[in-house]
Amino acid sequence: MVTHPGAWQTFGTRTVYDNRWVRLDLVEVQAPNGDRFEHHVVRLDTVAIALLANNRDEVLMLHRHRFAIDAWGYELLGGIVEHGETPAAAAEREAIEESGWRPVGEPTHLASFEPMPGMVTSRTDVFLWQSAEHIGEPTDTEETGRLEWVPADRARQLLAGNELLGAGTIIGIQAWLLARDAPTGAL
C-alpha cells in the first residue's frame, strides 16, 4: 500500500551492467497509477565540484571539449568522490589536479542535487572557496583545456548563451551568482 499519494513502490532490482564508472539496474516498480513494470536506473558515483572565486569577482573555469556531446564549453573543476573521501576533500583535490590552483580556507557548501532523479543517480555537491593559490601546473592530463578566470558578468553571459557544460557547472554558477547578489543574511 502506498503511504503517500503519488509515491512509487519498488519490488526488486537486478543489475544488467556494472563496472567502475557506471551501473545499470532494472528496478521493478509500481507507478502511482497502479502500472507495474521494470524501469532503467543508471547509477553513477558521487561527484564534487569546486567553485574557486577571487577578490576580483571572478571564478576559475576550464574551457574544454567534451566528446560525448561533441561540444566546447566552460566547466567548473570537479570529479568523482573517491572511497573514504569527503565531497569537500574531493572537490579540493580535483581543483588542484585539474588546474594547479589550491583552494584556501574552509569551503562554503553551495548546493547538492541529483541531475536526473527520474532515472539517474549521481549526487553532486558544489563547494565555494573565496580564495586560491597557484601551486603549479595541472597534473590530470585527461582533463586539459584552457583555464580562465571568468568575471561574474561574463559567467552570466555564458549561462545565457548555453556555453556552460554540465549540470554541476550550471547549478554551481547559478548558486554562486545568487549568493553573491543576495542581500546580507538573505540566503
C-alpha positions in Angstrom: 0.0 0.0 0.0 1.3 3.4 -0.9 1.6 5.7 2.1 1.9 9.0 0.2 -0.3 9.9 -2.8 1.9 9.9 -5.9 4.7 7.7 -4.4 6.2 4.9 -6.4 6.8 1.4 -4.9 9.8 -0.8 -5.7 9.8 -4.6 -5.6 13.3 -5.6 -6.6 16.4 -4.7 -8.6 18.5 -6.6 -11.0 21.8 -5.3 -12.3 22.3 -5.7 -16.0 25.7 -3.9 -16.4 28.3 -2.9 -13.8 31.8 -1.5 -14.0 34.0 1.0 -12.2 32.2 4.0 -13.7 28.6 3.1 -14.2 26.0 0.6 -13.1 22.7 0.0 -15.0 19.9 -1.6 -13.0 16.4 -2.7 -13.9 14.1 -1.9 -11.0 10.6 -3.4 -10.7 8.3 -0.6 -9.8 4.7 0.3 -9.5 3.7 3.7 -10.7 1.2 5.8 -8.8 -1.5 4.8 -11.4 -1.0 1.2 -10.5 1.0 0.1 -13.5 3.8 -2.3 -12.7 7.0 -2.6 -14.9 10.8 -2.6 -15.0 12.4 0.8 -15.1 16.0 1.6 -16.0 18.2 3.3 -13.4 21.7 4.5 -14.2 23.8 4.7 -11.0 27.0 6.9 -11.0 29.4 7.8 -8.2 29.0 10.9 -6.1 30.5 14.0 -7.7 32.1 17.0 -6.1 32.5 20.4 -7.8 34.9 23.2 -6.7 34.0 26.8 -7.5 37.1 28.9 -6.9 36.4 32.7 -6.7 38.8 35.6 -6.2 38.6 39.1 -4.8 38.1 40.5 -8.4 34.7 38.8 -8.6 35.9 36.1 -10.9 35.5 32.3 -11.0 38.1 29.8 -12.3 36.8 27.8 -15.2 38.2 25.3 -17.6 37.3 25.8 -21.3 37.4 22.3 -22.9 35.9 19.8 -25.3 33.5 17.0 -24.3 33.5 14.2 -26.9 30.2 12.7 -25.7 28.3 15.7 -26.9 31.0 17.0 -29.3 30.9 20.4 -27.8 33.3 23.1 -26.4 32.3 25.0 -23.3 33.2 26.1 -19.8 33.2 23.9 -16.7 33.9 24.3 -13.1 36.6 22.0 -11.6 35.5 18.7 -10.1 35.1 14.9 -10.3 34.3 11.7 -8.6 34.5 11.4 -4.8 36.9 8.5 -4.1 36.3 5.8 -1.4 36.9 7.2 2.1 37.0 10.8 0.8 34.5 13.6 1.8 32.9 15.5 -1.0 34.7 18.7 0.1 38.1 17.0 0.1 37.3 15.5 -3.4 36.4 19.0 -4.7 39.7 20.4 -3.4 41.7 17.5 -4.8 40.1 17.8 -8.2 40.7 21.6 -8.3 44.4 21.0 -7.7 44.7 18.2 -10.2 42.7 20.0 -13.0 44.1 23.5 -12.5 47.2 23.7 -10.4 45.3 26.1 -8.0 44.8 25.0 -4.4 41.7 26.3 -2.6 42.5 28.3 0.5 40.4 28.2 3.7 37.2 26.3 4.5 34.7 25.9 1.7 31.0 27.0 1.7 28.6 24.4 0.6 26.6 26.0 -2.2 24.3 23.2 -3.4 23.6 19.4 -3.5 21.5 17.9 -6.3 20.7 14.8 -8.3 21.0 15.6 -12.1 18.1 13.4 -13.4 16.3 11.9 -10.4 13.8 10.0 -12.6 16.4 7.6 -13.9 20.0 8.6 -13.0 21.5 8.7 -9.5 24.7 10.8 -9.1 24.6 13.0 -6.0 26.6 16.1 -6.8 27.9 18.6 -4.2 29.2 22.1 -5.1 31.6 24.0 -2.8 32.8 27.6 -2.9 36.2 28.8 -1.9 36.7 32.6 -1.9 40.5 32.3 -2.3 43.0 30.0 -4.1 46.8 29.9 -4.6 48.6 28.8 -7.7 50.9 25.9 -6.8 51.9 24.6 -10.2 50.7 23.1 -13.4 47.7 20.7 -13.6 48.5 17.1 -13.1 45.4 15.5 -14.6 46.4 15.3 -18.2 43.0 13.9 -19.3 41.2 17.0 -18.0 43.0 19.5 -20.2 41.8 22.8 -21.6 42.3 26.5 -21.2 42.0 27.8 -17.6 40.3 31.2 -17.3 39.3 33.5 -14.5 35.8 34.4 -15.7 34.2 37.7 -14.4 30.7 37.3 -12.9 29.1 39.3 -15.7 30.7 37.0 -18.3 29.6 34.0 -16.3 26.0 35.3 -16.7 26.6 35.6 -20.4 28.0 32.1 -20.7 25.0 30.8 -18.8 22.5 32.7 -21.1 24.4 31.5 -24.2 24.4 27.8 -23.3 28.2 27.8 -23.1 28.3 26.1 -19.7 28.8 22.3 -19.8 27.1 20.1 -17.3 24.5 20.4 -14.5 27.3 20.8 -11.9 28.7 23.8 -13.6 25.3 25.4 -14.4 23.9 24.9 -10.9 27.2 26.0 -9.3 27.4 29.2 -11.3 23.7 30.0 -10.6 24.2 29.3 -6.8 27.3 31.5 -6.7 25.5 34.3 -8.5 22.5 34.1 -6.3 24.7 34.0 -3.1 26.8 37.0 -4.1 23.9 39.1 -5.3 21.7 38.4 -2.2 21.3 41.0 0.5 23.4 40.1 3.5 21.7 37.4 5.6 19.1 36.7 2.8 20.3 33.2 2.0 
